[in-house]
């Protein structure tokens, strides 16, 4: 399991494949975990915003976390489970069931029916981090939860809970990134591509991989390279992001729709469908996305020799 002394450089999501009858496709899922572990990183989570953790039933949650636990053992993965619910008791019960399987690392998202005030925020962390001192917790700081935390809240929460160890963020505003990094002596921060390029100029931070996952070799070079290389890579990744936004405009909007297209680059048989009522990308969308991938980011590219 990753520790504060040896944190993972890259965190990746495993998205959930569904059959045409919207049943969990366990064989495809386990193949996905193996592929990510073999080619990209052994630090993998399920049920982040990309993993439809907001949409599954309790039966599906248990079925998928059980498959993930055994897949993680087979592939030498350090696994993390995301917890998304409007109900704090449901989150607590999910942690208890996952602990019984063997999980000890979890990703928290704030309940999103209404933005938590400070007292509610402290209570939420007390009933998760405080209730389970033998577990480690990451917080996913995203606007879908209606409240973005700043260094002020993180400093207070980190002081109260030693097992609160990391923050995931999609921030790309330099001022927001700089503010969060003032707590970096205590918390590990993971940023997606845009924020990662900014943060790496001054700090050793983790990479919450998104677009770059289409080519594991290039993604690892992105992490290992210097600031100039990352800035150049980001120009191409921004262009690809623009294509995704154009494809999805007015239609699909869930993170899982994007991330299933990203993984499908490596596994052409991976299904794109999302659990209803959410709309997924179509075969035509994926074909247009595939055609828009810059030459150097295609899986058959030899633009990064020696970095396999």
Protein Blocks (a to p, Z undefined) as FASTA:
>chain_A
ZZfklccfbdcdddddddfkopacfklmmmmmmmmmmmmoccdcehilknopmmpcfklm
mmmmmmmmmmmmmnopacddddddfblklmmmmmmmmmmnopabdcddddfkbccdfklm
mmmmmmmmmmmmmbccdddddfklopacdfklmmmmmmmmmklmbdcdfbfbfklmmmmm
mmmmmpccdddfklmmmmmmmpccddddfklmmpmklmmmmmmmcfklmmmmmmmmmmmm
mmmmmmmgopafbfklmmmmmmmmmmmmbcfbdcdfbdcddfklmmmmmmmpcfklpfkb
cklghiZZ
